[in-house]
Amino acid sequence: MKALVAYLSYSGNTEEVAEIIIEQLAQEGWSVDQYRIDFDPLLDITKYDLILIGTFTWYEGRTPDEIKEFVLDIGYKPENIAVFGTGDTQFGGEEQFCQAVDRLVKFYESRWEGLKIEQSPRGAQEKIVINWIKGVVEDVNTFIKAGKNIRTAISE
Ligand SMILES: Cc1cc2nc3c(=O)[nH]c(=O)nc-3n(C[C@H](O)[C@H](O)[C@H](O)COP(=O)(O)O)c2cc1C
């Protein structure tokens, strides 16, 4: 199974979450491509069984422009997108915490709950990241066991 982990990170927190996810997927036997949004050349996302998009949240709960551009570049709504992100409750409290994650989950009608991490995932929150990706993979595996193509099976 092939996964894409695409993320945007200025100060490294979202990248750390991406690294934990990549490590866990690799441990479970997945082949994983890492993609830095706004940095790496555009790629064909149709070849992936699972697409994970990672974002931080900016000014009053906003989605970074680079993420919006990436969404436009994708140009359609793949069914197999899961969303993760980091934020900080110091900016706008719970209400604006990781709102970019909520927005992307809603936009893509993601089957999976978005993962929200406060700042760096290293330490106590690492387990939360691992459990989240394990849950997503477990769900994907139910489709595979049923002999279905995850890229098209979700809405069937
Ligand atoms: C100017 C500024 C505004 C921010 N606004 C929010 C916000 O509204 N909601 C939120 O959850 N986090 C907010 N944050 C926190 C960042 O999303 C958080 O630090 C995140 O982990 C940064 O990700 P990165 O290290 O991958 O760049 C803000 C940070 C800065 C510097």
The ligand as an SDF file (V2000), in Angstrom:
LIG
                    3D

 31 33  0  0  0  0  0  0  0  0999 V2000
    0.8850   34.6090   14.3570 C   0  0  0  0  0  0  0  0  0  0  0  0
    0.4110   33.2440   14.7370 C   0  0  0  0  0  0  0  0  0  0  0  0
   -0.9460   32.9750   14.7410 C   0  0  0  0  0  0  0  0  0  0  0  0
   -1.4210   31.7200   15.1300 C   0  0  0  0  0  0  0  0  0  0  0  0
   -2.7710   31.4750   15.1430 N   0  0  0  0  0  0  0  0  0  0  0  0
   -3.2430   30.2450   15.5290 C   0  0  0  0  0  0  0  0  0  0  0  0
   -4.6370   29.9480   15.5740 C   0  0  0  0  0  0  0  0  0  0  0  0
   -5.4890   30.7700   15.2700 O   0  0  0  0  0  0  0  0  0  0  0  0
   -5.0230   28.6970   15.9580 N   0  0  0  0  0  0  0  0  0  0  0  0
   -4.1290   27.7330   16.3090 C   0  0  0  0  0  0  0  0  0  0  0  0
   -4.5250   26.6270   16.6590 O   0  0  0  0  0  0  0  0  0  0  0  0
   -2.7800   27.9870   16.2780 N   0  0  0  0  0  0  0  0  0  0  0  0
   -2.3280   29.2080   15.9220 C   0  0  0  0  0  0  0  0  0  0  0  0
   -0.9750   29.4550   15.8920 N   0  0  0  0  0  0  0  0  0  0  0  0
   -0.0410   28.4090   16.3490 C   0  0  0  0  0  0  0  0  0  0  0  0
    0.5740   27.5760   15.2540 C   0  0  0  0  0  0  0  0  0  0  0  0
   -0.4130   26.9850   14.4380 O   0  0  0  0  0  0  0  0  0  0  0  0
    1.4180   26.4740   15.9100 C   0  0  0  0  0  0  0  0  0  0  0  0
    2.5300   27.0550   16.5360 O   0  0  0  0  0  0  0  0  0  0  0  0
    1.8550   25.4030   14.9380 C   0  0  0  0  0  0  0  0  0  0  0  0
    2.3340   24.2940   15.6650 O   0  0  0  0  0  0  0  0  0  0  0  0
    2.9370   25.8650   13.9700 C   0  0  0  0  0  0  0  0  0  0  0  0
    3.2030   24.8240   13.0890 O   0  0  0  0  0  0  0  0  0  0  0  0
    4.6300   24.5810   12.4160 P   0  0  0  0  0  0  0  0  0  0  0  0
    5.6390   24.4600   13.5570 O   0  0  0  0  0  0  0  0  0  0  0  0
    4.4830   23.2980   11.6840 O   0  0  0  0  0  0  0  0  0  0  0  0
    4.9230   25.7350   11.5340 O   0  0  0  0  0  0  0  0  0  0  0  0
   -0.5010   30.7080   15.5090 C   0  0  0  0  0  0  0  0  0  0  0  0
    0.8770   30.9970   15.4780 C   0  0  0  0  0  0  0  0  0  0  0  0
    1.3340   32.2350   15.1010 C   0  0  0  0  0  0  0  0  0  0  0  0
    2.8210   32.5000   15.1080 C   0  0  0  0  0  0  0  0  0  0  0  0
  1  2  1  0
  2  3  1  0
  2 30  2  0
  3  4  2  0
  4  5  1  0
  4 28  1  0
  5  6  2  0
  6  7  1  0
  6 13  1  0
  7  8  2  0
  7  9  1  0
  9 10  1  0
 10 11  2  0
 10 12  1  0
 12 13  2  0
 13 14  1  0
 14 15  1  0
 14 28  1  0
 15 16  1  0
 16 17  1  0
 16 18  1  0
 18 19  1  0
 18 20  1  0
 20 21  1  0
 20 22  1  0
 22 23  1  0
 23 24  1  0
 24 25  2  0
 24 26  1  0
 24 27  1  0
 28 29  2  0
 29 30  1  0
 30 31  1  0
M  END
$$$$
